Amino acid sequence: MTREEQLVFCKKCENRKMDLKQGLICGLTNQKAEFENECPDYKLDETVKEVQLDDKDALQTHEIKKKLPIEILEKIRLEQNLIPAILSGFLVGVIGAVIWATISVATGYQIGYMAIAIGAGVGLTIRKIGNGIDYIFGFWGAGISLFSVMFGNFLSIVALIADEEGLGYFETLTLFDYNYLPDLMIETFSFIDLIFYGIAIYEGFQFSFRLVTEKRIEEIKNSNK
């Protein structure tokens, strides 16, 4: 057992004793715990309240890596699915971009806050499919979200041009001079778009990780004993 696992029992034992140099030790041996699985001298202190582990707030990746032993961490990494997560996230991002353009056609407005929905959709999809805890999942989530909102922005602009010129959507895509695309994107870009893009990128990164709480950490440890 690790020192951390032993302390779960020691903190609730009547025989516990605090030593300034060693920390929490056994009052019977005056040494740190050395037992495996069970301590023969363990005596529950009824006055110690059971700590309720958090089962709502997800831990950050660096916190998960700090709290889990390396062997368990490696087992969790084997459950990660990066490639399927990337493909699924990309698909959701493209679908979101198309929906954005469709709404723009229907309303006649380029609705910037659709970028927020796209970022959330990409991140949550990568989380669901990828089951990942490594930072690479967040980086892909952020990157795909950025691409998707830029693509959605472009499709929306094309939709508005087509509507203004009385052309078909696909006809406009064919006739459009893509040499002017960077200038067009810059010209139509506003400060509020920057905010929406930032939120989408943040969501794409933050939502892409597997949800692991304090309670889940303890369950994983117990299942691997």
RAJORA-V159672 format. One record per residue. SS is DSSP state (h for helix, s for strand, l for the rest). Layout:
ss->SS
ss->SS
//
This chain:
ss->l
ss->l
ss->h
ss->h
ss->h
ss->h
ss->h
ss->h
ss->h
ss->h
ss->l
ss->l
ss->s
ss->l
ss->l
ss->s
ss->s
ss->s
ss->s
ss->l
ss->l
ss->l
ss->s
ss->s
ss->s
ss->s
ss->l
ss->l
ss->l
ss->l
ss->l
ss->l
ss->l
ss->l
ss->l
ss->l
ss->l
ss->l
ss->l
ss->l
ss->l
ss->l
ss->l
ss->s
ss->l
ss->l
ss->l
ss->l
ss->l
ss->l
ss->l
ss->l
ss->l
ss->l
ss->l
ss->l
ss->l
ss->l
ss->l
ss->l
ss->h
ss->h
ss->h
ss->h
ss->h
ss->h
ss->h
ss->l
ss->l
ss->h
ss->h
ss->h
ss->h
ss->h
ss->h
ss->h
ss->h
ss->l
ss->l
ss->l
ss->l
ss->h
ss->h
ss->h
ss->h
ss->h
ss->h
ss->h
ss->h
ss->h
ss->h
ss->h
ss->h
ss->h
ss->h
ss->h
ss->h
ss->h
ss->h
ss->h
ss->h
ss->h
ss->h
ss->h
ss->h
ss->h
ss->h
ss->l
ss->l
ss->l
ss->l
ss->l
ss->l
ss->h
ss->h
ss->h
ss->h
ss->h
ss->h
ss->h
ss->h
ss->h
ss->h
ss->h
ss->h
ss->h
ss->h
ss->h
ss->h
ss->h
ss->l
ss->l
ss->l
ss->l
ss->h
ss->h
ss->h
ss->h
ss->h
ss->h
ss->h
ss->h
ss->h
ss->h
ss->h
ss->h
ss->h
ss->h
ss->h
ss->h
ss->h
ss->h
ss->h
ss->h
ss->h
ss->h
ss->h
ss->h
ss->h
ss->h
ss->h
ss->h
ss->h
ss->h
ss->h
ss->l
ss->l
ss->l
ss->h
ss->h
ss->h
ss->h
ss->h
ss->h
ss->h
ss->l
ss->l
ss->h
ss->h
ss->h
ss->h
ss->h
ss->h
ss->h
ss->h
ss->h
ss->h
ss->h
ss->l
ss->l
ss->h
ss->h
ss->h
ss->h
ss->h
ss->h
ss->h
ss->h
ss->h
ss->h
ss->h
ss->h
ss->h
ss->h
ss->h
ss->h
ss->l
ss->l
ss->l
ss->l
ss->l
ss->l
ss->l
ss->h
ss->h
ss->h
ss->h
ss->h
ss->h
ss->h
ss->h
ss->h
ss->h
ss->l
ss->l
//
